[in-house]
């Protein structure tokens, strides 16, 4: 005879399987929670009218129940926590979009690109600070321009779930560009530039938050042309090498899959000048010096411009000084020391808004 304890297995299993369905009917997860996974909610199955409808009904019903069963998010979080602990997988900082493209969720980047976070006062304060910087530099005969690299989520809207798409909403990038233009500060809007990079999707890495060498080259060419240096443009054939297999990326690393994803990219083949570090930080402020005459350029930026971008500028400049933006608190003394001919403000979109009350160290606009 069957042991008594085994008689209770079937009812217990049935109860366990039925619990998510019952919870889904009584207290389902919000649609936004499913949308955050980077895909659209399945529609409710339609009443079948034709033979084809009857054939499609089981699949449509299954898809709908997958998106609407109860405790879905709790079980996903439990799975993530277990796999992260045991296998090193999982992250709340990455959104998986269409075809596996990864987007950085940290620092409000995706919400910022969608216009879901709009810090109006801080944007206005940033515009006011950059206007004062421009005035101070102009009084010294130094040219100034602002050219922020956009977030990948700003450029690849079609790869995002519906909740992360901008639609008709204004973004902080919009506010900054419009405010600076009204203040007479020279700007370069890199959003259409990056969206136009060919082949489509090649401007940013798929598994990393940064632009590719081809994307950086497109941005560089747009900036120098807008800055009246059209002769500084570089051709892809001279700046980029044959495609290579590139493994991982910062977003893949956050997910713990850096050894499992690859893509093809064209690496830079430009000669790199040795860096003269200005701080003890190997990734901090630095100077590149050319052996040929040319203007001195200061770039205030972040990791988007802290590598090969400066090498592109050095192909025609005599000196390139790269300064970490430090959320608008970079050291103004560096400008006084190097006396640049031009200053390019190129902080990535997610760093475009200054910290509250921030201004460059030792910066004080001259009295009028």
C-alpha positions as CSV (number, residue, x, y, z in Angstrom):
1,X,0.0,0.0,0.0
2,X,1.0,3.6,-0.6
3,X,2.6,5.2,2.5
4,X,0.2,7.7,4.2
5,X,2.5,10.7,3.7
6,X,2.6,10.2,-0.1
7,X,-1.2,10.6,-0.3
8,X,-0.7,14.2,0.5
9,X,1.8,14.9,-2.3
10,X,-0.7,15.4,-5.1
11,X,-2.9,17.9,-3.2
12,X,0.2,19.8,-2.0
13,X,1.6,20.0,-5.5
14,X,-1.8,21.1,-6.9
15,X,-2.0,23.8,-4.2
16,X,1.5,25.0,-5.0
17,X,0.8,25.2,-8.7
18,X,-2.5,26.9,-8.2
19,X,-1.2,29.6,-5.8
20,X,0.3,31.9,-8.4
21,X,-2.9,31.7,-10.5
22,X,-5.1,32.5,-7.6
23,X,-2.8,35.4,-6.4
24,X,-2.7,36.7,-10.0
25,X,-6.5,36.9,-10.0
26,X,-6.7,38.6,-6.5
27,X,-3.6,40.7,-6.4
28,X,-1.7,40.7,-9.8
29,X,1.6,42.4,-10.4
30,X,1.4,45.8,-12.0
31,X,1.9,46.0,-15.8
32,X,4.9,48.4,-15.2
33,X,6.7,45.6,-13.4
34,X,6.5,43.4,-16.5
35,X,7.4,46.2,-18.8
36,X,10.6,46.8,-16.9
37,X,11.8,43.5,-18.1
38,X,12.3,45.1,-21.5
39,X,9.3,43.7,-23.4
40,X,5.6,44.3,-24.0
41,X,2.7,42.8,-22.1
42,X,0.9,40.0,-24.0
43,X,-2.6,40.9,-25.0
44,X,-5.6,39.0,-23.6
45,X,-6.6,36.2,-26.0
46,X,-9.4,37.1,-28.4
47,X,-12.6,35.0,-28.7
48,X,-11.9,32.6,-31.6
49,X,-14.0,33.0,-34.7
50,X,-12.0,31.1,-37.3
51,X,-10.0,27.9,-37.4
52,X,-6.8,29.9,-37.3
53,X,-8.1,31.7,-34.2
54,X,-8.7,28.3,-32.5
55,X,-5.2,27.1,-33.4
56,X,-3.6,30.3,-32.0
57,X,-5.7,30.3,-28.9
58,X,-3.5,28.0,-26.7
59,X,-0.4,30.0,-27.5
60,X,-2.1,33.4,-26.8
61,X,-3.5,32.1,-23.6
62,X,-0.1,30.8,-22.4
63,X,1.6,34.1,-23.3
64,X,-1.1,36.0,-21.4
65,X,-0.8,33.8,-18.3
66,X,3.0,34.1,-18.3
67,X,2.6,37.9,-18.0
68,X,-0.2,37.9,-15.5
69,X,0.3,35.1,-13.0
70,X,0.7,36.1,-9.4
71,X,4.0,36.4,-7.5
72,X,5.8,36.7,-10.8
73,X,8.1,39.5,-9.7
74,X,8.7,37.9,-6.3
75,X,9.8,34.6,-8.0
76,X,12.0,36.5,-10.6
77,X,13.7,38.4,-7.7
78,X,14.2,35.1,-5.8
79,X,15.7,33.5,-8.9
80,X,18.0,36.5,-9.5
81,X,19.2,36.5,-5.9
82,X,19.9,32.8,-5.9
83,X,21.7,32.9,-9.3
84,X,23.6,36.0,-8.3
85,X,24.8,34.3,-5.1
86,X,25.5,30.9,-6.6
87,X,26.4,31.7,-10.2
88,X,27.3,35.4,-10.1
89,X,24.4,36.5,-12.3
90,X,21.9,39.3,-12.1
91,X,21.8,43.1,-11.8
92,X,19.2,45.8,-11.2
93,X,21.3,48.2,-13.2
94,X,20.7,46.7,-16.7
95,X,17.7,46.6,-18.9
96,X,17.6,44.0,-21.7
97,X,16.1,45.5,-24.9
98,X,15.2,44.0,-28.2
99,X,17.7,41.5,-29.7
100,X,19.8,41.5,-26.5
101,X,20.9,45.1,-26.6
102,X,21.7,46.2,-23.0
103,X,20.9,49.6,-21.5
104,X,22.2,51.1,-18.3
105,X,19.5,51.8,-15.7
106,X,21.8,53.4,-13.2
107,X,21.9,57.1,-12.5
108,X,18.3,57.4,-14.0
109,X,19.8,57.0,-17.5
110,X,16.9,55.2,-19.2
111,X,14.3,57.3,-17.4
112,X,16.2,60.4,-18.2
113,X,16.2,59.5,-21.9
114,X,12.5,58.9,-21.8
115,X,11.7,62.2,-20.1
116,X,10.4,60.4,-17.1
117,X,12.8,62.3,-14.9
118,X,13.0,66.0,-15.6
119,X,15.0,68.1,-13.1
120,X,13.9,71.5,-14.4
121,X,15.6,73.7,-11.8
122,X,18.9,71.8,-11.9
123,X,18.8,72.0,-15.7
124,X,18.3,75.8,-15.5
125,X,21.2,76.0,-12.9
126,X,23.4,74.0,-15.3
127,X,22.6,76.3,-18.2
128,X,23.4,79.4,-16.0
129,X,26.7,77.9,-14.9
130,X,27.8,77.0,-18.5
131,X,26.7,80.5,-19.6
132,X,29.0,82.0,-17.0
133,X,31.8,79.7,-18.0
134,X,31.4,80.7,-21.6
135,X,31.4,84.4,-20.7
136,X,34.6,84.0,-18.6
137,X,36.4,82.1,-21.4
138,X,35.2,84.4,-24.1
139,X,36.7,87.4,-22.1
140,X,40.0,85.6,-22.4
141,X,39.6,84.9,-26.1
142,X,38.9,81.2,-25.5
143,X,36.3,79.4,-27.7
144,X,33.7,77.3,-25.9
145,X,31.2,74.6,-27.1
146,X,29.0,72.1,-25.5
147,X,28.5,68.7,-27.2
148,X,27.1,66.0,-24.8
149,X,27.3,62.3,-25.9
150,X,23.7,61.0,-25.6
151,X,22.7,57.9,-23.7
152,X,22.3,54.8,-25.8
153,X,18.6,54.7,-24.7
154,X,18.2,58.2,-26.3
155,X,19.6,56.9,-29.6
156,X,18.0,53.4,-29.8
157,X,14.4,54.1,-28.8
158,X,13.1,51.3,-31.0
159,X,15.0,48.7,-28.9
160,X,13.3,49.8,-25.7
161,X,10.0,48.7,-24.1
162,X,7.1,51.1,-24.4
163,X,7.5,52.6,-21.0
164,X,11.0,53.7,-21.8
165,X,10.2,55.5,-25.0
166,X,10.3,59.3,-25.1
167,X,7.3,59.9,-27.2
168,X,6.3,63.6,-27.0
169,X,8.0,64.2,-23.6
170,X,10.7,66.7,-23.2
171,X,14.0,65.5,-21.8
172,X,16.8,67.2,-19.9
173,X,18.9,67.1,-23.0
174,X,16.2,69.2,-24.7
175,X,16.2,71.7,-21.8
176,X,20.0,72.0,-21.8
177,X,20.3,72.5,-25.5
178,X,17.5,75.0,-25.7
179,X,18.7,76.9,-22.7
180,X,22.3,77.1,-24.0
181,X,21.1,78.2,-27.5
182,X,19.0,81.0,-26.0
183,X,22.0,82.1,-23.9
184,X,24.2,82.3,-27.0
185,X,26.4,79.3,-26.1
186,X,27.6,77.2,-29.0
187,X,26.2,73.7,-28.9
188,X,26.5,70.5,-31.0
189,X,23.5,68.2,-30.7
190,X,24.9,64.7,-31.1
191,X,21.6,62.8,-30.9
192,X,20.9,62.9,-34.7
193,X,24.6,62.3,-35.4
194,X,24.6,59.1,-33.3
195,X,21.3,57.9,-34.7
196,X,22.7,58.2,-38.2
197,X,25.8,56.1,-37.7
198,X,26.0,53.3,-40.3
199,X,25.4,50.5,-40.2
200,X,22.3,51.0,-38.0
201,X,23.1,50.2,-34.4
202,X,26.9,50.4,-34.8
203,X,27.3,53.7,-32.8
204,X,27.2,52.0,-29.4
205,X,28.3,48.7,-28.0
206,X,25.5,46.2,-27.5
207,X,26.8,45.0,-24.2
208,X,28.5,48.2,-22.9
209,X,27.2,51.6,-22.0
210,X,29.7,53.5,-24.3
211,X,29.9,54.4,-27.9
212,X,32.0,52.2,-30.2
213,X,35.1,53.6,-32.0
214,X,32.9,54.1,-35.1
215,X,30.4,56.1,-32.9
216,X,33.1,58.1,-31.3
217,X,34.5,58.9,-34.8
218,X,31.1,60.1,-36.0
219,X,30.8,62.4,-32.9
220,X,34.3,63.7,-33.4
221,X,33.7,64.6,-37.1
222,X,30.5,66.4,-36.2
223,X,32.2,68.4,-33.4
224,X,35.2,69.6,-35.5
225,X,33.0,70.4,-38.4
226,X,30.6,72.5,-36.2
227,X,33.7,74.1,-34.7
228,X,35.0,75.4,-38.0
229,X,37.6,72.7,-38.3
230,X,36.2,70.7,-41.2
231,X,39.8,69.9,-42.3
232,X,40.2,68.0,-39.1
233,X,37.7,65.3,-40.1
234,X,39.0,61.8,-40.1
235,X,37.9,59.1,-42.5
236,X,36.9,55.7,-41.2
237,X,39.4,54.0,-43.5
238,X,42.3,55.8,-41.8
239,X,41.0,55.8,-38.2
240,X,39.4,52.4,-37.9
241,X,40.9,48.9,-38.5
242,X,39.2,45.7,-39.7
243,X,36.4,44.3,-37.4
244,X,37.5,42.2,-34.5
245,X,35.5,40.1,-32.0
246,X,35.0,42.1,-28.8
247,X,34.0,40.2,-25.7
248,X,32.0,41.4,-22.8
249,X,31.4,45.0,-21.8
250,X,30.6,46.9,-18.6
251,X,26.9,46.1,-18.7
252,X,27.6,42.4,-19.5
253,X,29.9,42.5,-16.5
254,X,27.1,43.8,-14.3
255,X,25.0,40.9,-15.4
256,X,27.8,38.4,-14.9
257,X,27.8,37.3,-18.5
258,X,30.9,39.1,-19.7
259,X,32.5,35.8,-20.9
260,X,29.4,34.7,-22.8
261,X,28.6,37.7,-25.1
262,X,30.6,39.0,-28.1
263,X,30.2,41.4,-30.9
264,X,32.2,42.7,-33.8
265,X,33.8,46.2,-33.6
266,X,36.3,48.2,-35.6
267,X,39.1,49.2,-33.3
268,X,41.0,52.5,-33.5
269,X,44.3,52.3,-35.4
270,X,45.5,55.8,-34.6
271,X,48.8,56.3,-32.9
272,X,48.4,57.0,-29.2
273,X,50.5,59.7,-27.5
274,X,51.8,59.0,-24.0
275,X,49.7,60.5,-21.2
276,X,51.1,63.0,-18.7
277,X,48.9,62.4,-15.7
278,X,47.8,65.5,-13.7
279,X,46.6,63.4,-10.7
280,X,47.6,60.2,-8.9
281,X,44.5,58.6,-10.4
282,X,45.6,56.6,-13.6
283,X,42.1,57.3,-15.0
284,X,42.1,61.0,-13.9
285,X,43.1,64.2,-15.7
286,X,45.8,64.0,-18.3
287,X,47.7,65.9,-21.0
288,X,48.6,64.7,-24.5
289,X,51.2,66.6,-26.4
290,X,51.8,66.5,-30.2
291,X,55.1,67.1,-31.9
292,X,53.5,69.4,-34.4
293,X,52.1,72.9,-34.0
294,X,48.4,73.3,-33.4
295,X,45.9,74.8,-31.0
296,X,45.5,73.7,-27.4
297,X,42.1,72.0,-26.7
298,X,40.7,71.2,-23.3
299,X,38.0,68.5,-23.1
300,X,35.8,68.4,-19.9
301,X,34.2,65.0,-20.0
302,X,34.0,61.4,-18.7
303,X,34.8,57.9,-20.0
304,X,33.2,58.6,-23.4
305,X,36.0,61.0,-24.2
306,X,38.7,59.9,-21.8
307,X,40.3,57.3,-24.2
308,X,40.7,57.3,-28.0
309,X,38.6,60.5,-28.5
310,X,41.5,62.6,-27.2
311,X,43.9,60.8,-29.6
312,X,41.6,61.8,-32.5
313,X,41.8,65.5,-31.5
314,X,45.6,65.3,-31.1
315,X,45.9,64.4,-34.9
316,X,45.5,68.2,-35.5
317,X,45.9,69.9,-32.1
318,X,49.2,70.7,-30.5
319,X,48.0,69.8,-27.0
320,X,44.9,68.1,-25.6
321,X,44.1,68.4,-21.9
322,X,41.4,66.1,-20.6
323,X,39.6,66.9,-17.4
324,X,37.1,64.8,-15.5
325,X,33.9,66.8,-15.1
326,X,33.4,65.8,-11.5
327,X,29.7,66.7,-11.8
328,X,30.7,70.3,-12.7
329,X,33.3,70.6,-10.0
330,X,36.4,70.1,-12.2
331,X,39.6,72.2,-11.3
332,X,39.4,75.6,-13.0
333,X,43.1,76.0,-12.2
334,X,43.9,73.7,-15.0
335,X,42.5,76.1,-17.5
336,X,44.5,79.0,-16.0
337,X,47.6,76.8,-16.2
338,X,47.3,75.5,-19.8
339,X,45.7,78.6,-21.4
340,X,43.7,76.6,-24.0
341,X,42.5,78.0,-27.3
342,X,39.3,76.1,-27.0
343,X,37.3,74.3,-24.3
344,X,34.9,71.5,-25.3
345,X,32.3,70.5,-22.6
346,X,31.4,66.9,-23.5
347,X,29.9,65.1,-20.5
348,X,27.7,62.1,-21.2
349,X,23.9,62.8,-21.0
350,X,23.5,61.1,-17.7
351,X,26.1,63.5,-16.2
352,X,24.8,66.6,-18.0
353,X,23.0,68.0,-15.0
354,X,25.3,69.5,-12.4
355,X,25.1,68.5,-8.8
356,X,23.1,71.0,-6.7
357,X,25.2,74.2,-6.1
358,X,28.2,72.7,-8.0
359,X,30.7,74.9,-9.8
360,X,34.3,74.4,-10.9
361,X,36.9,74.6,-8.2
362,X,38.5,78.1,-8.0
363,X,36.0,79.4,-10.5
364,X,34.7,82.9,-10.0
365,X,33.3,84.9,-13.0
366,X,35.1,88.2,-13.4
367,X,33.0,91.2,-12.4
368,X,31.5,93.1,-15.3
